[in-house]
Amino acid sequence: MKKANRVSRLDKAQKLGDVVNELMQAQIKPRHTRFRRLEHHWSNILPSELADHSRIEDISSGRLLVKADAPSYKYELQLCSEDILRQLQSRCSALRIKEIKIIVG
């Protein structure tokens, strides 16, 4: 009976692996691809100094969350955020970005 129990556990582990793989292919990989494109456009839109001191943290419900590494860079990003938003909306329309939230961290 112990041997049959081991086989059952292995079957479940294999099925879990299949579930994880499906999750990766269906949700995580497409999100990563979109995020990578967004980061590419972000770095091309911004002056290099601002791009070097900021990074995209998340995108959810049309809100792009950006982290600046100092308050001065947050302020600079806020000054040009409307222009950045328009350019990102044009280049990444499928993401439906409605606003940019900038935090320091």
PyRosetta script that sets phi, psi and omega in degrees:
from pyrosetta import init, pose_from_sequence

init()
pose = pose_from_sequence("MKKANRVSRLDKAQKLGDVVNELMQAQIKPRHTRFRRLEHHWSNILPSELADHSRIEDISSGRLLVKADAPSYKYELQLCSEDILRQLQSRCSALRIKEIKIIVG")
pose.set_psi(1, -33.6)
pose.set_omega(1, 179.7)
pose.set_phi(2, -62.9)
pose.set_psi(2, -37.4)
pose.set_omega(2, -179.7)
pose.set_phi(3, -64.8)
pose.set_psi(3, -43.2)
pose.set_omega(3, 178.2)
pose.set_phi(4, -62.2)
pose.set_psi(4, -37.3)
pose.set_omega(4, 178.7)
pose.set_phi(5, -65.0)
pose.set_psi(5, -39.1)
pose.set_omega(5, 178.0)
pose.set_phi(6, -63.9)
pose.set_psi(6, -43.8)
pose.set_omega(6, 179.9)
pose.set_phi(7, -61.6)
pose.set_psi(7, -42.7)
pose.set_omega(7, 179.2)
pose.set_phi(8, -60.5)
pose.set_psi(8, -41.2)
pose.set_omega(8, 178.5)
pose.set_phi(9, -66.2)
pose.set_psi(9, -40.2)
pose.set_omega(9, 178.5)
pose.set_phi(10, -64.4)
pose.set_psi(10, -40.6)
pose.set_omega(10, 177.6)
pose.set_phi(11, -60.6)
pose.set_psi(11, -43.2)
pose.set_omega(11, 179.6)
pose.set_phi(12, -65.0)
pose.set_psi(12, -40.4)
pose.set_omega(12, 179.4)
pose.set_phi(13, -64.3)
pose.set_psi(13, -40.6)
pose.set_omega(13, 179.0)
pose.set_phi(14, -65.6)
pose.set_psi(14, -41.5)
pose.set_omega(14, 178.5)
pose.set_phi(15, -64.2)
pose.set_psi(15, -37.2)
pose.set_omega(15, 176.8)
pose.set_phi(16, -63.1)
pose.set_psi(16, -41.1)
pose.set_omega(16, 176.7)
pose.set_phi(17, -60.1)
pose.set_psi(17, -40.2)
pose.set_omega(17, 177.1)
pose.set_phi(18, -63.9)
pose.set_psi(18, -40.6)
pose.set_omega(18, 179.3)
pose.set_phi(19, -63.8)
pose.set_psi(19, -44.1)
pose.set_omega(19, 179.7)
pose.set_phi(20, -63.2)
pose.set_psi(20, -42.8)
pose.set_omega(20, 179.0)
pose.set_phi(21, -62.4)
pose.set_psi(21, -43.2)
pose.set_omega(21, 177.8)
pose.set_phi(22, -61.9)
pose.set_psi(22, -41.5)
pose.set_omega(22, 177.9)
pose.set_phi(23, -61.4)
pose.set_psi(23, -45.0)
pose.set_omega(23, 179.1)
pose.set_phi(24, -58.9)
pose.set_psi(24, -48.9)
pose.set_omega(24, -176.7)
pose.set_phi(25, -69.0)
pose.set_psi(25, -38.7)
pose.set_omega(25, -173.6)
pose.set_phi(26, -84.2)
pose.set_psi(26, -34.3)
pose.set_omega(26, -172.6)
pose.set_phi(27, -121.2)
pose.set_psi(27, -48.8)
pose.set_omega(27, -172.3)
pose.set_phi(28, -75.1)
pose.set_psi(28, -44.6)
pose.set_omega(28, -178.2)
pose.set_phi(29, -62.9)
pose.set_psi(29, -47.4)
pose.set_omega(29, 177.5)
pose.set_phi(30, -62.2)
pose.set_psi(30, -38.3)
pose.set_omega(30, 178.6)
pose.set_phi(31, -64.8)
pose.set_psi(31, -41.7)
pose.set_omega(31, 179.1)
pose.set_phi(32, -62.7)
pose.set_psi(32, -41.3)
pose.set_omega(32, 179.7)
pose.set_phi(33, -63.1)
pose.set_psi(33, -45.9)
pose.set_omega(33, 178.1)
pose.set_phi(34, -62.7)
pose.set_psi(34, -41.6)
pose.set_omega(34, -178.9)
pose.set_phi(35, -63.8)
pose.set_psi(35, -40.5)
pose.set_omega(35, -179.6)
pose.set_phi(36, -63.4)
pose.set_psi(36, -42.4)
pose.set_omega(36, 177.4)
pose.set_phi(37, -62.7)
pose.set_psi(37, -42.7)
pose.set_omega(37, 179.2)
pose.set_phi(38, -60.9)
pose.set_psi(38, -44.5)
pose.set_omega(38, 178.6)
pose.set_phi(39, -62.5)
pose.set_psi(39, -37.2)
pose.set_omega(39, 178.1)
pose.set_phi(40, -62.4)
pose.set_psi(40, -48.3)
pose.set_omega(40, 179.4)
pose.set_phi(41, -64.8)
pose.set_psi(41, -39.9)
pose.set_omega(41, 178.4)
pose.set_phi(42, -55.7)
pose.set_psi(42, -48.8)
pose.set_omega(42, -177.3)
pose.set_phi(43, -69.6)
pose.set_psi(43, -26.6)
pose.set_omega(43, 177.9)
pose.set_phi(44, -80.6)
pose.set_psi(44, -30.1)
pose.set_omega(44, -178.7)
pose.set_phi(45, -76.0)
pose.set_psi(45, -42.8)
pose.set_omega(45, -174.5)
pose.set_phi(46, -80.5)
pose.set_psi(46, 150.1)
pose.set_omega(46, 167.6)
pose.set_phi(47, -59.7)
pose.set_psi(47, 148.5)
pose.set_omega(47, -173.2)
pose.set_phi(48, -56.6)
pose.set_psi(48, -36.4)
pose.set_omega(48, -179.5)
pose.set_phi(49, -64.3)
pose.set_psi(49, -42.5)
pose.set_omega(49, 177.8)
pose.set_phi(50, -68.6)
pose.set_psi(50, -39.6)
pose.set_omega(50, 178.9)
pose.set_phi(51, -63.6)
pose.set_psi(51, -36.8)
pose.set_omega(51, -179.9)
pose.set_phi(52, -69.1)
pose.set_psi(52, -22.9)
pose.set_omega(52, -175.4)
pose.set_phi(53, -112.1)
pose.set_psi(53, 18.2)
pose.set_omega(53, 177.6)
pose.set_phi(54, -145.7)
pose.set_psi(54, 156.9)
pose.set_omega(54, 176.2)
pose.set_phi(55, -152.4)
pose.set_psi(55, 149.5)
pose.set_omega(55, 178.6)
pose.set_phi(56, -77.5)
pose.set_psi(56, 127.7)
pose.set_omega(56, -179.3)
pose.set_phi(57, -98.0)
pose.set_psi(57, -40.8)
pose.set_omega(57, -174.7)
pose.set_phi(58, -165.9)
pose.set_psi(58, 160.9)
pose.set_omega(58, 169.5)
pose.set_phi(59, -137.9)
pose.set_psi(59, 126.1)
pose.set_omega(59, -176.7)
pose.set_phi(60, -153.7)
pose.set_psi(60, 133.0)
pose.set_omega(60, 177.3)
pose.set_phi(61, 50.9)
pose.set_psi(61, 40.1)
pose.set_omega(61, 177.6)
pose.set_phi(62, 80.8)
pose.set_psi(62, 0.9)
pose.set_omega(62, 179.9)
pose.set_phi(63, -105.8)
pose.set_psi(63, 122.8)
pose.set_omega(63, 176.5)
pose.set_phi(64, -94.4)
pose.set_psi(64, 119.9)
pose.set_omega(64, 179.2)
pose.set_phi(65, -98.6)
pose.set_psi(65, 122.3)
pose.set_omega(65, -177.8)
pose.set_phi(66, -121.7)
pose.set_psi(66, 137.9)
pose.set_omega(66, 178.6)
pose.set_phi(67, -110.7)
pose.set_psi(67, 125.0)
pose.set_omega(67, 174.0)
pose.set_phi(68, -100.5)
pose.set_psi(68, 147.8)
pose.set_omega(68, -175.7)
pose.set_phi(69, -88.3)
pose.set_psi(69, 1.3)
pose.set_omega(69, 176.5)
pose.set_phi(70, -157.8)
pose.set_psi(70, 152.2)
pose.set_omega(70, 179.5)
pose.set_phi(71, -57.5)
pose.set_psi(71, -34.4)
pose.set_omega(71, -179.5)
pose.set_phi(72, -64.7)
pose.set_psi(72, -37.2)
pose.set_omega(72, 178.0)
pose.set_phi(73, -73.7)
pose.set_psi(73, -33.4)
pose.set_omega(73, 174.9)
pose.set_phi(74, -60.7)
pose.set_psi(74, -45.7)
pose.set_omega(74, -179.5)
pose.set_phi(75, -60.7)
pose.set_psi(75, -46.1)
pose.set_omega(75, 179.0)
pose.set_phi(76, -61.6)
pose.set_psi(76, -41.6)
pose.set_omega(76, 177.6)
pose.set_phi(77, -64.1)
pose.set_psi(77, -39.3)
pose.set_omega(77, 178.6)
pose.set_phi(78, -64.2)
pose.set_psi(78, -37.1)
pose.set_omega(78, 179.9)
pose.set_phi(79, -61.9)
pose.set_psi(79, -35.9)
pose.set_omega(79, -177.1)
pose.set_phi(80, -109.2)
pose.set_psi(80, 12.9)
pose.set_omega(80, -174.6)
pose.set_phi(81, -63.7)
pose.set_psi(81, -33.7)
pose.set_omega(81, 179.0)
pose.set_phi(82, -65.3)
pose.set_psi(82, -42.2)
pose.set_omega(82, 178.0)
pose.set_phi(83, -66.7)
pose.set_psi(83, -42.4)
pose.set_omega(83, 177.5)
pose.set_phi(84, -60.5)
pose.set_psi(84, -44.5)
pose.set_omega(84, -179.6)
pose.set_phi(85, -59.9)
pose.set_psi(85, -47.3)
pose.set_omega(85, 179.7)
pose.set_phi(86, -59.1)
pose.set_psi(86, -42.9)
pose.set_omega(86, -179.1)
pose.set_phi(87, -67.5)
pose.set_psi(87, -41.0)
pose.set_omega(87, 178.2)
pose.set_phi(88, -66.5)
pose.set_psi(88, -38.9)
pose.set_omega(88, 177.9)
pose.set_phi(89, -62.0)
pose.set_psi(89, -37.2)
pose.set_omega(89, 178.7)
pose.set_phi(90, -70.9)
pose.set_psi(90, -42.9)
pose.set_omega(90, -175.6)
pose.set_phi(91, -84.0)
pose.set_psi(91, -26.8)
pose.set_omega(91, -176.4)
pose.set_phi(92, -128.4)
pose.set_psi(92, 52.4)
pose.set_omega(92, -173.7)
pose.set_phi(93, -60.8)
pose.set_psi(93, -29.2)
pose.set_omega(93, -179.4)
pose.set_phi(94, -64.7)
pose.set_psi(94, -23.2)
pose.set_omega(94, -179.2)
pose.set_phi(95, -80.0)
pose.set_psi(95, -15.9)
pose.set_omega(95, 177.3)
pose.set_phi(96, 52.7)
pose.set_psi(96, 50.0)
pose.set_omega(96, 179.6)
pose.set_phi(97, -73.0)
pose.set_psi(97, 126.6)
pose.set_omega(97, -178.7)
pose.set_phi(98, -108.4)
pose.set_psi(98, -26.4)
pose.set_omega(98, -179.0)
pose.set_phi(99, -155.0)
pose.set_psi(99, 159.8)
pose.set_omega(99, 176.6)
pose.set_phi(100, -119.1)
pose.set_psi(100, 125.2)
pose.set_omega(100, 175.5)
pose.set_phi(101, -109.7)
pose.set_psi(101, 127.3)
pose.set_omega(101, -176.9)
pose.set_phi(102, -115.1)
pose.set_psi(102, 129.2)
pose.set_omega(102, 177.9)
pose.set_phi(103, -125.0)
pose.set_psi(103, 163.7)
pose.set_omega(103, 177.1)
pose.set_phi(104, -104.1)
pose.set_psi(104, 136.4)
pose.set_omega(104, 178.7)
pose.set_phi(105, -169.7)
pose.dump_pdb("model.pdb")
